[in-house]
Amino acid sequence: MLNFSFTEEQEFFRKMLKDFATEELLPNYTRWEREGITPRHLWKKLGELGVNGLRIPVEYGGSGADCVTTGIAAEEIGRGDFNLTYAVMLNGLIGEIINNHASEELKQEWLPKIASGDSIVGIAITEPTAGTDAGGIKATAVRQENGYVLNGEKSGISVATVADAFLIFAKTNPELGGRGISCFIVPSDLPGVECKGYEDMGNIPIGRGSVYLTDVVVPEENMIGLENKGFSQVMNGFDLSRLLIGLQCVGAASQSIDETIEHVKMRTSFGKPLATYQGVQFPIVTHYTQLEFVKWQSYRGLWLRDQGLPHSKESASVKWLGPKYGVEAIHQCLLFNGHYGYTKEMAHEQRLRDVIGLEIGDGTAEANMMVIAKDIIGKEFKSTNHQLVTSKN
């Protein structure tokens, strides 16, 4: 039996987050970019609402929610503040990685702080010469007595300038290529860790930048998973983050559409509301329809993940189309709002710049198409042997 409805509990959660996004997030969405800050107090507020710990078990301070419920949070928070949705997407991915692969000691140390919003943790895979080909990273982790020494540069890392720690992926056996990569949790205040921010066109409150590692000594107990298995053990997590990104983009673009519908109902031209013209109606309908397709493909992928069923091609499809359709919809909304839409008095231009960033992060459109091609055409016809993860974390 097919059932496309949410549970009563999920509907309550959606309504609560929708009200919070509308009343508390949306009015200040553009403020954080103007001030150039990451609103850590809102990350903590999301912790109080149970959003940060959705994929963290209850025994570690989380909500222990399913993936579909996590998707609801991504969509609704995305409506109010696109950049705060990283608290859903990043924490969902990182929470799963730590919970599934870290030692009990690391779980107890980090998961409660992530769930509460007291700590922000980033994930650092991408390097200047290793984006889509994430298996080609050059950062190294050399074993020494009771630990490892890390060296290298990570680039395009979300929350680089504000994170309390990073999941760092480095080669513990360079001769094995992608099969010789391990994962470590590295506090950002360790000696030898330096973070430098970028001047991006969007996503300013995310604090994206580079993380430099110079002879950083990490205790062996900070390794997540088995040595040389860190990469393969976490690959599945990116199917979750890509599905959440699809809903994140749908939320932001849907908010622009809703605002624009109200505008074209009120604004007149040649004596009639703009909403009466097919030249206005049809583009809005087109973008609405495309976003609905992405939305329900995203929730379908999350449902498949909850059932333990394959969902990589669904994940790749919404990661490809979610940002693309989101950008196109917001761009059209900006135009329908005329020269006011082009000003920073309205949120459309910032949403446009913010969503463009996720046409790159967690895999470009082409990288995700390759994932789908491998699934529907066959692995024996794959066009490359490289691992496909991200061009920007």
Helices and strands as residue ranges (DSSP letters): H 8-20, I 21-25, G 26-28, H 29-35, H 40-48, G 58-60, H 67-80, G 82-85, H 86-101, H 104-116, E 121-124, G 134-136, E 140-144, E 147-157, E 165-171, G 174-180, E 181-187, E 193-197, G 204-206, E 209-219, G 220-222, E 223-224, H 230-234, H 237-266, E 268-269, E 272-273, G 274-276, H 278-306, H 312-336, H 338-341, H 348-356, G 357-359, H 365-376, G 379-381
